[in-house]
Amino acid sequence: MDLINEALEFEQRKLKSLSTSDRIEISRKAKELILGLNEIYKSKKDEKIMDIMKRLTAIKRKVEKRLKGRHLASGI
């Protein structure tokens, strides 16, 4: 259950004005938490754990989108 608490605390982190290294760290931490929660979910099948994983995945995608940058529109 310590992993669940860690994930909930991670969700509360501020995501404003982060450096590139901060974004990389957040992305890696989110992945680590998601994989750990997935192992718990496999045995317990608790929907609350699935909801936490979904929220962490959304945070991870948001951070990674900013890391990768936006691509120019094709055809220009």
N, C-alpha and C positions, 0 to 999 in steps of 0.2 A: 504494500500500500504506500510505501515511501515514494515509489516511482510515480504514482498517481499524484501525490502532493507536489512533487517536483514539477510535474507537467502543468499542474494548475498554477503554480507560481510562475513558471515560464510564460504562460499565457498572459500574465499581467504585466510583462515587460513592456517598456516604452519602445516604440519602433520609429521614433522621430530622430532626425539628424544623426544617422549612423554612418560610420566610416565603412569602407569596403571590407576591411578585416572584421569589423563587428558583424556585418551581414553574413560573411562566410561562417563565422562562429555560430551565429543564430541558426543558420541553415543546417549546419552539422549537428548542433544540439537537438534541434527539432527532429532530425532524422533518427538520432539515437533514441530519443524519447518515444517516437512513434514505433520503432522496432521493438523496444522494450515493452510498451503497452500492448503491442500485438501478441507477444508471447503470453501475457496475462490473459488477454481476450480469448485466445485459443482454448484455454482451459476453463474459463469462467463463463464465456458467452454473455457478458454483461453489456447491455446497450449503452450504459453511461460511459464505459471505457471506449466504446466505438465513437461516441459523440466527442470525447476528448481528442481522440485520434483525428477525427475529421477537422476539428478546429485547429489543431497543430499543423495539419497538412495545408490548410488555408493560409496560415501564417507563413509556412515554409515556401509555398508557391509565390506569395506576395513578395517575400524577400528575394527569392531567386529571380523573379521577373525584373526586379530593380537591378540585380547584379548583372544580368545578361543584357540589359538595355533594350531599347526599342529598335526594331529593324525598320529600315526605310521602306516606304510603300513600293511594291513591285510595279514595274512598267513606267517608271519615271526616268 
